[in-house]
Amino acid sequence: MNTYIALFRGINVGGHNKLRMKDLRALLEDLGCQNVRTYIQSGNVLMQCEEDDSQALADRIGAEVAARHGFEPRVLLLEREKMEEAIADNPFSEAESEPRSLHLNFLASVPQNPDMEALESARKESERFELKGDVFYLHAPDGIGRSKLARNAERWLGVPMTGRNWRTVSKIMALAEE
């Protein structure tokens, strides 16, 4: 049995793509997942599944959401070890005390040709970032709402991504450790 963390992108944001966590848990259980637990309404799921091919499972989950709810979210599946590794590799450990300012953006794959120059030129003086494999770390003490770097990072990295702040990542791992 594999333990996965599913990160859904673009659900329950601004009143669009509504998906109750109760319904999401039921959908995942119908697909054969077990011990399904969710954290907050933005699509953070911890589950166990027999499926070994995480991309095939992510595709099946997205297609099933589309069939039942009329929209297909991007679903990124991480093995528990990947989340643990991302937490351990955090280059901005001093920012952990401000968990809403520290963001881990999980990428669908390692960027082949990221535009690091564009990322750097968009960075506010107060912001810091680092790309480590398929995780883009961003410390934005002034918030990401008006951050040009946060808004354009996916385009300049060249791969789809979904981000979570440190508080959310920590809570997901706490669920995994229970």
matplotlib code that plots the C-alpha trace (Angstrom):
import matplotlib.pyplot as plt

x = [0.0, 1.4, 0.9, 0.2, -0.3, -2.7, -2.5, -5.4, -4.9, -7.7, -10.6, -12.8, -11.0, -13.1, -16.3, -15.3, -14.7, -16.5, -15.8, -16.7, -14.0, -16.7, -17.4, -13.7, -13.1, -16.0, -14.7, -11.3, -12.7, -14.7, -11.4, -10.0, -8.1, -8.2, -7.6, -8.5, -8.0, -8.3, -6.9, -8.8, -11.0, -8.3, -7.6, -5.0, -5.4, -3.5, -4.4, -3.3, -3.7, -2.6, -1.7, 2.0, 1.8, 1.2, 0.6, -2.0, -3.7, -3.6, -5.1, -7.9, -8.7, -8.9, -11.1, -13.4, -13.8, -14.6, -17.2, -18.9, -18.4, -18.0, -14.4, -11.0, -8.5, -4.8, -3.8, -0.3, 0.5, 3.5, 4.8, 5.1, 8.9, 8.9, 7.1, 9.5, 12.4, 11.0, 10.6, 14.1, 15.6, 13.9, 16.6, 14.8, 14.5, 14.6, 11.3, 9.5, 8.4, 6.3, 4.6, 2.3, 5.3, 7.1, 5.8, 6.7, 5.6, 5.6, 6.3, 5.0, 8.5, 12.0, 12.2, 14.4, 15.0, 13.8, 14.1, 16.1, 16.9, 13.2, 12.6, 15.4, 14.3, 10.7, 11.9, 11.1, 14.0, 12.3, 11.7, 13.9, 13.6, 15.4, 14.7, 15.7, 14.8, 11.0, 10.4, 10.4, 10.8, 9.6, 9.9, 7.7, 7.4, 5.1, 2.7, 2.2, -1.0, 0.9, 4.1, 5.1, 7.5, 4.7, 2.3, 4.7, 6.9, 5.0, 5.4, 9.1, 9.8, 8.0, 6.2, 2.8, 3.0, 0.9, 2.0, 1.3, 2.5, 4.7, 1.7, -0.2, 2.8, 3.5, -0.2, -0.2, 2.9, 1.4, -1.6, 0.8, 2.6, -0.6]
y = [0.0, 3.4, 6.5, 9.6, 13.2, 14.6, 18.4, 19.7, 22.9, 25.4, 24.0, 26.0, 29.3, 32.4, 30.4, 28.5, 24.8, 23.9, 20.5, 19.6, 17.6, 15.0, 14.5, 14.3, 11.7, 9.6, 9.9, 8.7, 5.8, 4.8, 4.7, 2.2, 4.6, 4.0, 6.0, 9.1, 12.3, 15.9, 19.2, 22.4, 23.1, 23.8, 20.2, 18.6, 14.9, 12.1, 8.6, 5.1, 3.3, 0.1, 2.0, 2.2, 4.6, 8.0, 9.8, 7.3, 7.6, 11.4, 11.3, 9.0, 11.2, 14.3, 12.5, 11.3, 14.8, 16.0, 13.3, 13.9, 17.7, 19.2, 20.5, 18.8, 20.0, 19.5, 16.8, 16.4, 13.2, 13.1, 10.1, 10.9, 10.7, 13.4, 15.8, 14.9, 15.6, 19.0, 20.0, 18.8, 20.7, 24.0, 26.7, 29.3, 27.6, 30.9, 31.8, 28.8, 31.0, 33.0, 30.1, 32.1, 33.8, 30.6, 28.7, 25.4, 25.1, 21.5, 21.2, 18.5, 17.8, 19.3, 22.4, 21.8, 25.4, 27.8, 31.5, 32.3, 35.8, 36.6, 35.2, 37.2, 40.4, 40.0, 39.4, 42.2, 43.1, 41.4, 38.1, 35.1, 32.0, 28.8, 26.1, 22.6, 19.9, 19.9, 22.2, 26.0, 27.6, 31.2, 33.3, 36.4, 38.2, 40.9, 38.2, 36.6, 38.5, 41.3, 39.5, 39.6, 36.7, 34.5, 35.4, 34.5, 31.7, 28.9, 30.5, 31.3, 27.8, 26.3, 23.5, 23.3, 23.7, 24.0, 25.7, 25.4, 27.6, 26.2, 26.0, 23.8, 21.6, 21.1, 20.2, 17.7, 16.0, 16.0, 14.1, 11.7, 11.0, 10.1]
z = [0.0, -1.0, 1.0, -1.2, -0.6, -3.2, -3.9, -5.9, -7.8, -8.3, -6.3, -3.9, -5.0, -5.2, -5.3, -8.4, -8.9, -5.7, -4.3, -0.8, 1.0, 2.0, -1.7, -2.5, 0.2, -1.2, -4.7, -3.7, -1.7, -4.8, -6.7, -4.1, -1.9, 1.9, 5.0, 3.1, 5.2, 4.1, 5.4, 4.8, 1.8, -0.8, -1.7, 0.5, 0.8, 2.6, 1.4, 0.9, -2.5, -4.1, -7.3, -8.0, -10.9, -9.3, -12.6, -13.8, -10.4, -10.6, -14.1, -13.0, -10.0, -12.2, -14.8, -12.1, -10.6, -14.1, -14.6, -11.3, -10.8, -14.3, -14.0, -14.0, -11.5, -11.8, -9.3, -8.1, -6.2, -3.9, -2.0, 1.6, 1.4, -1.3, 1.1, 3.9, 1.6, 0.5, 4.2, 5.1, 2.1, 3.0, 2.4, 4.5, 7.8, 9.7, 7.9, 9.4, 12.3, 9.8, 8.2, 5.9, 4.3, 3.3, 0.3, -1.2, -4.8, -6.0, -9.7, -12.1, -13.2, -12.9, -15.2, -18.2, -19.1, -16.3, -16.9, -13.8, -15.0, -15.3, -11.8, -10.3, -12.1, -10.7, -7.2, -4.6, -2.4, 0.5, -1.4, -1.7, -3.8, -4.6, -7.1, -5.8, -8.4, -8.6, -5.6, -5.9, -2.5, -2.0, 1.1, 0.6, 3.9, 2.4, 1.1, -2.3, -3.2, -5.0, -5.8, -9.4, -8.7, -7.2, -10.0, -12.8, -11.4, -13.1, -16.5, -16.0, -14.7, -17.6, -15.8, -13.9, -10.2, -7.1, -3.9, -0.2, 2.6, 5.4, 7.8, 5.4, 4.6, 8.3, 9.0, 6.1, 7.5, 11.0, 9.5, 7.8, 11.1, 13.0]

ax = plt.figure().add_subplot(projection="3d")
ax.plot(x, y, z, "-o")
ax.set_aspect("equal")
plt.show()
